[in-house]
Amino acid sequence: MAYAPIMLRRTLYTALTLAALAVATPAVAYAGPPVGQHQSVTYTYYSTAAKTTAVGWYSYGYCGEPFDYGTHTAYFTIVVVNC
């Protein structure tokens, strides 16, 4: 039974890794600046790191209606607008 502690450690390591990924992934995807009064935040998503072709947009805040269309990618810019 010498191999039981190794299996236990491997199982624990795998469980902790998966838990860390599950917690970290959504926070990265949706973490954004808070909006103040008379402000809106707009994300523009791009197809590559070169940021030449926009493929999606997401906006929230007080300047106009919020919108979310297109594709969300890992390549984006954030613009805060005062209105």
N, C-alpha and C positions, 0 to 999 in steps of 0.2 A: 504494500500500500504506500510505497514511497512516492508514487506518481500522483496521488490524490492532492497534495498541496500545490503541485504545479498546475493541475487542471483548475483548482479553485482560484489560483492567482490569475490564470489566463481568462477564466470566465469573469472574474471581477474586473480585470483590465478592460475586457471587451464591453462590459456593461457600463463602466464609467466613461469610456470613450464615446459610446453611442449616446449616453445621456448628455455629455458635454456638447456634442454636435447638435443634438436636438434643441438644446437651450440656446446655443450661440447662433444658429443659422437664422431664425426669424428676427432676432434683434438686429442683425446686420442688415437684413433686407428692408426693414421698415423703420429703422432709427432715423429720425429727421429732426431738424430744428423746430422748436416750438414757435407758434405764431403769436405775435402780440396783437393788440388792437390795431386795426387798419393795416394788416399785413396779410400776404399770401405767400405760400411756398410752392414753387413749380419745379418738378423733376423732369428732365429731358433724358430719355434713355437712348443709347446708341448701339449699333450692331457690333462695333469693334472698339478696341482701345484707342484707335486713331480719332474717334468721335467725329466722323465725317457724315454718317448717315443716321438720322434720327429714326427710331422705330417705335417709340412710345412716349407718352406724357402722363404725368400725374400731378394734380394740383389740389391744395386745400388751403383754407383760411377765410379771410373776410372780403377779399377783392373778387367779386364775381362768384359764379357757381363752381363748386368743386368738380373735377373731371378726372377720369382714369381710362385711357384707351391705348391700344397698341400693345407692345410687348415690353415687359420689364427685363432688363439685363443687368449685368454687373458693371456696365460702363454707363455712367450718368453724370450730369451736372445738376447743381441745385441753385436756384435763383430765389432770393427773398425780395418781394416787391412791397413797397409802401404805397397805400392808396388813400 
